[in-house]
Amino acid sequence: MQICNIKAFKGRNIYSHNEVIKLVVDLEEWTDIPTNEIDGFNENLLKYLPGLKKHACSLGYEGGFVKRLTDGTYLAHVIEHSAIEMLNMLGYNIGFGKARQVDNTSKHIIVYSYINEVAGIEIGKLAFKLIKNLCHGQKIDLDTKLKIIKEKADKYEFGPSTRAIIDAAKAEGIPLTHIGNRSLFQLGYGKYQKRIEATIPESTSCIAVDIACDKSTTKQILHEMDIPIPIGEVCTTYNDAVLIAEEIGYPVVVKPENGNQGKGVSIGLNNENEVAFAFKIAKKISDYVIVEKYIPGNDYRVLVVGDKVAAVAQRVPAYVIGDGKHPISYLISSKNMDPLRGEGHEKPLTKIKIDEVTIAVLRKQNYTLDSIPGSGKKIYLKNNANLSTGGEAIDCTDKIHPVNCQLAIQASKIIGLDIAGVDITCKDISIPITQSGGAIIEINASPGLRMHLHPSKGKPREVGKTIIDFLYPPNSKNSIPIVSVTGTNGKTTTVRMIGHILKVNGLNVGMTTTGGVYINDKCIIEGDTTGPASAQSILRDKSIDIAILETARGGIIRSGLGYDLSDIGVLTNISEDHLGIDGIYTTDDLLFVKSLVLEAIKKDGYAVLNADDPMVVKAAKNVRCKIIYFSKMENNIIVHKHLQSDGIGVFLRDGYITIGTGNSFVQSIHISKIPATYNGRLVHNVENSLAAVSIAYALNVPLSIIEKGLCSFYSDELQNPGRFNIFNVKDFRVIVDYGHNIAGYKAVAEAVKDMGANRLIGIIGVPGDRDDESIKEVGRFAAQIFDDMIIKEDLDLRGRTQGEVASILQEGALSSGINKDHIKIIYKETEALKWAMLQAKPGDLIVVFFEHFKPIIDIIKNASLNSNAFKASKMSMQI
């Protein structure tokens, strides 16, 4: 029994539209053994995880899972429920999970949702370990292991401030992308994206943050602008600290110049000894220490967002109330038992830590930890009122005086902060500090939101929403339009075609394709870039007006989608390809995977579907948005019914692309005017043109622009490289195409049959990860089309040995009756092309189904440019 693989899906995927962990296990000899046949398994499992008794499972009622255990269920199912239960034990409220066997093997896929990725992965491993131990009658220290996982996961947990912003963004439908391992997020996509780390938006400059972190500089700037601040100076030695304190007069405050969360701050110091002790604490945090005049009164935090005060809280230092019976140490422990208190920022309040500051504060009140204060006596435990040191908060948002609001906003703007926590000390926040003798103590560039979200007293404030509304005011855009194109064939050409139309429309277009990632005509990443990582590279680019994404099967299966929701999802067709790979064995399996693109469309978006493909039409049941059907046939029944229901259809009528909306019809361009269709002979590019028109229409592109774009899009090496590119080489022609499945071969065959070639020569190959029958089928079909064949193999054999794919292709070809003399095997495709070109006779047409485009093009161009050398090579071969 072993774990084969475990990974986290961070977005929509084939298992769920939420984040899930995928755990692949090999149960080996335990695969078919039910739980009721393993001695003591059920009893011991429920001892470790008694919460499983509440799991309903598929039976739909509490206790349903226990009944399944008693009746006998299988271990993959138990691992799933165990992982879910343990995540709930750690405080993560999740419930989704599923488990299934991989084919008829001993391997199983277990999927369950998660909130914290570290916890999700580690719990999956622990659930497996628990079940394995139980099978072998071995014990496990589950409590200790859960504690270790929780401590590890907490390091990657988002604080309440970040969580509030995340939740508010999700509520507004703003897509979120977590960047790195910190609290850094991208909100939105493309040119509308904005980044925020904790509560620092990208619009705030580094200089503003640096100033806010430098308390002495902040005070100097505010003082010059007549903002009330406490007088004081910066020092580096104890002697200077005492001199400053005596000069400004006691009581004073001592704090580190570059501290945060109230660390190292000591207030209300009345003599040299207290200053000495406070200086020692502050010096541990910063080389520079501030000594300033103590301002009596309450500690208020004013949250400024943009040009408004979002919330105000009075902060109360950590304290306990005496009961006349127990010592202070006991009272602290009892207060920490409050379920609202946790470690760090995990809960609304923080547990009170006993440290040297606590001892000093108690000593100042003539107490020790062993002292028993009288009943009702309030004993303070910290110098500062920060929540991070155990303090509490009282909401005062409705009490602050307008003058104090304006001073806080003004101070934030002077420093240059868009979001700021302004700390004010005064006796009453409802009285202007200019009258009460209060002052602005400091300004925080990354203010915590916890005190406003979960005040101990008063009304909670939706400050996360306030921040989101500041970043994206009502009716503002947060995402560029996203078009996601999937299908078996035609994806790349459709993406390039619609991309070209949108460029003609003046947009800055980002595209992911099989041939690379492009921004307009510039390739920024080469290779097959049809997965989620490539999509993210486009969506993170601030120059992009619109994203056109080729979304392939492999990326969907391995990592899900690279975006949240698209505006338009396109399904070009479904045919046999990649069967037998990644658990995909039938076209229905393939449809299930690709349907994710159609399920992940905005409600007001469009699904563009090929009405001529029954499998695509079948996918319409998964669509929850508007549909545009396209068809090569005017009388397509699906389009006809759709139009009767006031739907939109794009189809051919007398060779003209026609847009139908209910009873209204608009005639557009004739297919003969579209260069990429080669006067209509390239049927697959006719389909791609119809898809492109459908997409452009859904994007409200003017018809004149659509037609202009189609008329200027060519199926050549510049605009559509590797997709039926035709080259004239002396007295013969070469067609270069990426066809790599039977549907691709048939599309090319349909096009070349009427191209007037004396002899058709095919350089054929198939990726090695196709099953044997699919490879044979390509061989059989190619033998029926080509007069002569050269069988080559890809450089990437994809698990095959050299010669294996070529042998299967040859077997398929020979089964069609072709003479073996008309078949030649040359493994390397570049050598195969060179040989074919040297053998070519006037009027021949060579079709090469390539793996790598550039080497093929280089050979063709070299032959065209160096005609004498090429002729000499041909002559020497003939001799």
Helices and strands as residue ranges (DSSP letters): E 2-9, E 20-26, G 28-30, G 35-37, H 41-48, G 50-54, G 57-59, H 64-71, H 75-89, E 97-101, E 107-113, H 117-135, H 142-154, H 160-171, E 176-179, E 184-187, G 190-192, E 194-197, E 200-201, H 206-213, H 215-224, E 232-235, H 238-248, E 252-256, E 266-269, H 272-283, E 289-293, E 298-305, E 308-316, E 319-321, H 328-336, E 341-342, E 349-350, H 356-364, E 378-380, G 387-389, E 392-395, H 402-415, E 419-426, H 433-436, E 439-444, H 450-453, H 463-471, E 482-486, H 491-504, E 509-513, E 516-519, E 522-526, H 532-539, E 546-550, H 553-559, E 566-571, H 587-599, E 601-610, H 614-618, G 619-622, E 626-631, H 637-644, E 648-653, E 656-661, E 664-670, G 671-673, G 675-677, H 683-698, H 703-711, E 725-729, E 732-737, H 742-752, E 759-764, H 772-785, E 788-793, H 804-814, G 820-822, E 823-828, H 829-839, E 844-849, H 853-865, H 867-878
